[in-house]
Amino acid sequence: MNYFLQGFGVFLGVIAGVAITLITQWINEKRKESQKVKNLKFEVGLNIKKIDKWLEEITTYRNAVNGDALNNYFGYFDLSRFVSVTANDMFLAGLLYKYLDHDAIGKLQVIYSEFSPGWEDMLNKQVIQNKMKANDLSAWPRVKSEVVADVNFWEKKFKEHKLTLEETLKKFA
């Protein structure tokens, strides 16, 4: 009988040890998830501020175009500075699916793919090409509407992406 009680005590000790390990692991995972959500909220907020700066730069660009002073515009759109570390980590771990639906994740993927070195290069080359077009004073009145269309395109894209990020941020509140 003594061996039985001793064996039963060992068995209960093993069960208690496993239970404590599992509970501790669960608590640690919840803390990590909570920290990732906080990091994502910070990251998205930071990216919204960056888009605000790009919108200000778009306004400066528009003013240069409309004022026929595009040659005096020297702005730069550093789209590759868009922060995506936490969002990418949460996406790869499948954690974003816990908070966002497929539509929201799809919109985020578009944003994160467009704010990249490739798009940065494309936008800034477009600005340079438009400045070269502005040098041809005889063609400028005809070309100006195309340049304004470019500015409108980028402004609309930045505003749409900002709105998407703001809506995403609300889902984590």
C-alpha angles and dihedrals in degrees: 000000000000091000090050092054091045091050091046090052091052090048092052090047091054092047091048091048092051091046092050091047092050093046092048091049091049091050091049091050091050090051091049091049092049091050091049090052090050090048091049092050089051091046094049091047090051091050091051088055090051091052089050089056091049090050089053088050090049088054090052089048091049091050091052091051095046092044091053087238100113090133087066093055114103103163125139130206109215096193093158089070089074107125116232107151099111095038091052092047092050091046093051091047091049092240095123089064088064092061106025135049124232093265093054092047090049091053091049091051090055092050094048092047093049096047091065140113090266094055091041089056092046095050095046092046088051090054090051091048090050090051089053090051089052089058090067098076094185092057097037098090089054095042096043093081089055091052091048088051089053091051091048091050094053094043091052092047093050092048092049091049092047091052091049091051091048090051090048091050090054090057090061096047 
